Structure formats: structure tokens, C-alpha cells
């Protein structure tokens, strides 16, 4: 049981570690998690919320600062929940993430890699090309707030700009707030899905009521002034339509006549991907490009080999692998993404990549024809929940190499443990990638080989 209690007296404490959420851990008496405190620091803090095993606390003063402490770039840091580590030097952030991955692999997976890969890094600011932003009209402030949620709060933070959102998204926070405040629909727009594609910026407004004609006129004016594209989403993903000059377009129609589609590219491979404004893409373009390059190095498919790409999405890895391998099969649970992946293969002239839909959240049918085709390598990039139900299938396929790309170290460690301890695989290499600088998100990858798998390359 937890709850807020009366403000306690200020306390002094030494910070021993960081939690998974980036809070400083103070022991001595009941443990306190102090947001904004760093290991090695002596701090003054106040407990504000009680839990069974620890208390949440606010930082009042840093009496002895850590050498790794740095000045946050964003004026909203500490209130906005979009970032948790701007006060920690970038080099130490990535070290902390690798430490967390190593400890999680050991604790949950009971495994350690034979070698650690060099972390993949990219830009520290203006890197986030995809984000889900909250929107909320606050009567006391007389305006709609647009941005990320407050730290440990359901409320939308009062932002004017964002230093981690890719251009032009970061500077559109204030203008969007002004726009939505002036709409009759201002209390019926709870969310904005924002995508900064390579050639256009898409903003999907979740609308809980039909917009008035005056609303449509203001939205069109904003489109012209800021060179963005608005989409309206009154229901599920199938309801997303492009804002038009006259009437909403039919569901599934993503562009006006003569308008170029949204795209993102992998320059090193010469690949361009077409996407819908609500499609999943890796949020950090440069890090994603580096990740695709590393996947090609680690799997090193030969022209005569076959690769299976599970949770393939738009074909981010599939098409690059198809440029090296004899054939690649991409499998995805969302039929919309499968259709888009097929389109992207055609768009890029890739003839040796196939795609099919399968529910990867359930145990796979061992008699499925595609599972009997035979694959030399497997790449998987599952969602946060991981890929527990396909681990046995991967072992049964018997690939020479398995590359697991993960957005959650706990599920990665669990699944790696299954391959290592239940099926005799070896964890040959692991590493982290800084997909989300200044946040506590740990993105990682692990390379495994089956019993007797032999030597690996890069």
C-alpha cells in the first residue's frame, strides 16, 4: 500500500545507486528514492510518498555533487517525464545502461556474454522523430497543454518546447498549444501522434467529437504556416484520415492527390521506406541506421543463405538483409504493416524478400509451412513483452546465428535464458544502443549460436 503523507523533515543522505527509473537510492533507515540525485552525492531530501519497502522523495539540495553531474539543457527537466537523466553526463548514461543490462542478464537469464559490443550512439538532442504527446485543456491556465506527462503523474507537463524531439516537432509544442486552445474541440483532443519523417511532418489528432468548420479552417491554416500534415483519428487506427480541403478522405487513404507519401531512409543501404503516420518506426534515425549496419555485420548472411526476420514491421531489417542473403522471410502480427512491408520491398526493387502475417504473441503452429522452409539465421525485434512463445520454435529451426534486438532488458534476459539453459545456445555477444538519450530506456541486442555453433565474425 502506498500514499502521500504529511511532509517530513528534511534529511541528509548519501546516494548509493540509481533505480531503473533514474532516481538516486539513499539507504540508512528506510530506503528513499530521490529524483534528481546521483550516485556518490551527499544530498538533502524530503520524503513525500510512502511505499512498503521505500519512500519517494524530492531533492532539496546537493551538498556534494558527483563528478558526472551536468547542467540539464531543458528548462522543463525535473517536471516533464519525457527525460530522467539530463543531469547525468552522456558517457555515464550509456555506462549505466550497460551495467543494467549486464546485471539483468545475470540475475534473470543467469548468463553473461562472451564479449561486450561497443555501444551504438547517435545525436543527444533533437533525435526523437516519433512521439505520442498528451493534450489537455486546463481551465485554470486558460489553455491546452501539449507535451509529455509529468514525472510520476497523469497530468500533461506545461511545455513550450522540447530539446529531444526532432525538428520541427520540438519547436511546435507552443504553437500547437495555441492552436488547440482556439478550437471548439479543445477539450476533446486528448492525444497527438507526431512523426518527423524525412520529407514531411505528420500530426495525428485523436478527436473524440467531429471538428466544427471553424476548427477545420484553423487546422488548415496551421498546416500551411508550419508545413505539417494533419490527420484525424476519431476511432481506431483504421479511422485515421488525412485532413482535406473539403471532406475527410476514405479510411486507409494517407495522402492527397499528388502529395508525396511519408518516408524514412537507410542511406547506407540505399533503402527508402514508405509509412503511415501511426506506423511504428525506431525513434532515433541515426541509431537505427547504425543498428541495421551492426545486424548485417553480426549475422553476415551469405548469398546462398536464408534469413527469418520475426516482428519485421515495415521491413526495417528485412530489406537490408535481403541485399546480402539469398532469401529473407519477414513475419509480423499486424496485417497493415505486412502490406506496407510488401509495398516497400517493391518500392526498393527487392525481389527476394517475402512477408506474411502470424500471431507471434502465441505459440506457433509447428506444422506451419513457413516454419519448415529452413533458415540459416534468425533476427527478432519483439515488443516490450519479449518473445517467450517463439523461443522453442527458434531452437527447433536450428539457425547458425540468432540476433535478438530488445527494448526491455528483463524480457531479453528471460528469453536468452531459455535458449541458453533449455536449448544449449551460447550467448556470444551483447551490447546496448543509445536509442533514447537522457531517458532510462535500455535498448540492447544479443547474439546467440546453437550448440557447436563455432566461431562468429564481427
N, C-alpha and C positions, 0 to 999 in steps of 0.2 A: 504494500500500500504506500502511496506517496501523496504529497500535498504541500502547499505553501504554508509556512509557519511564520510567526512574527519574526521580524528582522532580528538576527542575533547580533551580539557584539562582534566587532572586528577581531580577526585572529591573524597571527603570523604563522607562516609555514614554508617549508622547503619543498619544491616541486621535484618529484622523482621520475615522472614519466609522462607520456601523452596517452590519452584514451584513443579509441578508434575514431572518435568524433573530434579529435584535436584539442581536447581540454587537458589542462595540467592536472596531474594527480598529486594530491597532498595527503600523506599518511600522518599518523600520530593522532591518537584518538580515533574518532570515526572518519573514514576516508572522505575527502572532499574533491570534487571535480570542478576546477576553476577555469572557466573560459578565458582565453587570452593569456594564460600563464604557460611558461615553457620550462622544460627540464633544466635543473641546475639553478633556478631562480629562487630568491627569497621574496615572498610576496605577502601583502596584507590583503585579506579577503573577508567576505561576509557570506555565511550560508543563507540561502534563500528558499531552497526547496528540499524537503526531506524524502529519502527513499530508504528501503530496508537496509541496504548494505553501504550506501554512500549518500552524501548530500551534494546537491548542485550549489555552486557558489559564484558570486560575482567578484571580479578583480577590482580592488580599490587602489592598490599602489604596488609598483615593482620596486623593491628596496635594493635588490642586487640582480641586475639584468644578465641574461645569458649572452654569450658572445655571438650567438646565432640570431639574436633578436634584430629585427629590421623594422623600419617605419612603413606601415601599410600605405599602399598607394591610394586606396579608395577611401573617401570620406565616410562611406556608409559601413565600413568594416566594423564588426562587433555587434551591429544591429541586424544587418541583412544576413540571411542564412545561406546565401549563394557561395560564400567563401568562409573558410575556417582557419586558414594558415598564412594569411598575408603578412603576419608579424614574424614569421619564421623564414630565414634565408632559403632561397630556392634550392640550393645544394643540399641543405639539411632536410628539406621536404622530401626529396626523392630518396635520400638515405633512410628516412623514417618509413617510407612506403616499402622499401626493400626489406627492412627489418621486420615489418609487419608480415610481409609475405613469407619470409623465412620462418618466423615463429609460428605462423598459421599452418604452413606445410608440416612442420614438425609436430605441432600439437594435435591437429585433426587428421592429417594424412600419414603421420609417422614416416615421413620421407624427407630427404634432402637431395637437391640436385647435385650431380657430379661437378657441374660448373655453373657459375653465375654469368649471365649475359650482361653486357654493358647496357645501362638504362637508355631507353629511347626518349629523346627530348625534342621539344619544339618551342614555339613562342610562349612567353609567360603571360602576355597580355593580348587582349583582342583576339583570342584564339577560338572562342566558343561560337560556332556557326549554327548551332541548333539549340533551342531552349524553349521550355514551357514556362510562360510568365503568368503570374496571377494578376487579376484586375479586380478592384473593389472600390465602390463609391463609399466614401467616408463623409457623412454629413457634417461632422464637427470640423473637418478640414475643408469642406466645400469642394472636394474634387475627387476624381477617380485616381487611386494609387495603382501604378503599374510596376511590376518587378518580381523579384523572388520573395519567398516568405521570410518573415523574421526568424532569427535563430530560436529554435525550440518554441515556436509559436505558429498558430494557423493564420496570423494576420499578414497582409502584404506590407513589406517594408516601404517606407516613403522615400523612393529613389528619384534622382534627377538624371542619372546616367549610370553606366556600368563599365568598369575597366576591363572585364574579361570577355564580354560579348564582342563578337567580330563586328567590324564596321559593315554597314552603318547602324547595326542594332543598338550598340552601346549608347549612341547619342540620340536614339529615337525614343528613349524612355520618357523624357519630359514632354516632347511633342505629342506622344501617344496619350499621355495623361490629360493634356489639354484637349485633345480631340475627343476622347471618350467622355470627358466631363460635359462637353457641349451637346452630346447626343440625348435624344429622348430615351434611348435604350441603355443609358449609362449604368443602371442598376441590374441589367440583365445580360451583362457580358462578364463572366467570371474568369475567363482564361484567354490567353493569346499564345498560339504556337508560332514561333518565329524561326525562320530559316534564312540564313545568308548564303545562298547558292553562289556559284562562281559568276553568274551572269545576271542575277536578279535577287531581290529580297522579298520573301513571301511572309505574310502575316495572316494567320487563320484565326478569325474571331469566333469563339464559341458563343452563339447567340441563343438565348432562352425565350425570345419572342421575335416576331418579324420586325425588321427595322422600318421606321417611317420614311417617307420620301425625302424629308429634310435630312435624315441620317445618311441615306444613300448619297445625297449630294455632297455632304461634308466628307464622307469617306472617299468619294471620287476626287474631290479637291485635294485631300491629303495624298492620295496616290500620285497625282500629277506633281505636287510640290516636292515630295520626298522620293519620288521614283521607286515606289514599292508596289507590290501587288496584294490586294486584299482578297481573302476568301472567307466565306461564311459557312459555319458549321452548326446547323440547327439541331442535329441529332447525332447519329453515329458517324463513323468515318465515311460511309457511303453517301452521307448527306452533304459532304464538302463541295461547294460550288464556287466558281470564280465570280467575283463582283463584276457585273456587266453594266453597260450604259442603259440598258432597257429592262431586261428581265433576267432572273437567275438562270445560269446555264444548267443543262441536264447533269444529274449526278455522274461523276466519272469524267466529265469534261473539264480539263485542267487549265486550258489556255483559251484566250480569244483567238478568233481567226487571224492568222498572220503573226501571232505572237510566239516567240521562241519559248521552248519548254525550260523548266528549271534544270540545271545541270551541275555536276561536280566532276572533277577530273583527277586522274592519277597521271601526272605529266611524264614520269619516268617510263611508264608503260605505254604512253600514248593513248590512254583509255578515257572516254567521257561517258558518264552515267546520267541518264535522264531519271528524274524523280518527281513524285508528287509532294506537295508541301507538308504532308503529315508522315511521309516515309521516314524510317529510321536511317540515319547515316551517322558515322563516327563524328563526334562533335568537333574534333581537332583535326583539321585537314592535313597540316604538315606531319603531325604524329601518325595519322592514319597512313600517309604515303610511306613513312619510314617503316611502319609495321608491315605493310604489304611487301616491301622490299626484304625485310627480315624473314617473313614467311617463305618467300621464294628461296632465300639462302638456306634456311634450315631444312625445308622439305626437299629442295633440289630435285624436282621431278625431271626425269629423263624423257626424251621424245617418244619412247615406247611405253611409258607408264601411265597408269590410270589413277586419278585422284578423286576422293569423295569429300565434298565440302558441305558440312552439316550446319544448319541455321544460316544459310547463304545470303539471305536478304536480297538486295539488289544485284548481287554478284560481285561485291567489292573484292573478294579474294578469288572467286571462281574464274573471272575473265583473265586476271593476271596469271593464274596457274595454267590456264588453257594455252597461254602463249608459250609455255615451256613443256607441258605434258602432252601425251598422245590424246587423252580424253579426260574431261572433268564432268562429274555429275554434282549439281547443286541441289540440295534438298532444303525446303523451307515450309513452315507451317501456315503461312499467310498466302492464300492464292493470289491476292493482289500483287504481292511482292514477286511471286513466281512469274506472273505475266510481265511485270516490269523487267525482271532479270532476263527473260527471253528477248524482250524488246532491246535491252542493252547489248545482248550478245549480237543480235542482228545489226544494231546501230554501229557496232565496232568491228563488224566483219569476222566475228568469232564463230566458226562452224563446228568446233569440237567440244562445245560446252552444252550440256543438256540440263534441264531443270524440271523438278517435279514437286508436288505438294505432299507432305506427310506430317502427321501429328507427332512431333518429337518430344512432346510432354508426356507421352505414354510409351510403354514398352512396345518395341517394333515387332511386326509380324515377321518371324524368321523365314516364312515362305514367300515373302515379297520378292518379286522377280529382280528388282534392282539390287537387293542385298546379296544376290547370288552372282552378280556380274564379276566380282573380283576387283580389289583395289590395292594398289601398292602403298598409297599414303592416305591419311585422313586428316583433314583440318576441321575443327569445330569452334564456333564462336557463339556459345549459348547465352541466353539472358541471365539475369542475376541468380535465378534459382538453380542454374547449372544444368548438367546433363546426366544425372544419375541413371535415368531409364535407358540411355543408349550405350552405357559403358560396356555392358555384356555383349552387345551387338558389335561394338568396335573390336573387342577382344576376339570375337568369333570370326570377324573378317580377316584378322591376322595381317594388318598392314606393316610395312617395314618401319614407318615413322608415323607418329601421331602428334600433331601440333594443336594444343588446347589454348585458346585465347579467352581470357576471362575478365569480367568486370566485377568479380567478387571473390576475394581470396579464400573465404570459407568454403564456398561450393567448389572452387577449383581444388582445394586441398582434399575435400571429401572424395571427389571423383578421381583424382590422381591416386589417392589411397586405394580405391577399388581396383584400378588397373595394376598397381604395384603389388598389393598383398593378395588379391584374389586371382590375378591372372599372370603374375610373374613379370610384368613390364618393368623397365628401368627408367628412372627419371634422369634423363641425360643432361638437361639444361633448363634453367628458368630465369626469368627476369621481369622487370617492371617497365612500364611506359608511362610517361607523364602526360596522359591524355587530359587530365583536369588539374593544371597547376593551381595552387592556393586552396585546394579542397582536400578532403580526406579520402576521396575516391581512389582506390588502388586497382589499377588495370595491370594485367600481367599476362604472361604466356609461359607455357611449359612444353617441352619436347620429350616424348617418350618413345622407347623402342621395345619390341616384344622380346621374350627370352631368346638369347642367341642372336640379337639384332645386329651385333657387330659395331663397327666404327661409324661415326657420323661426321658430316662435314662442318661447315661454318657454325 
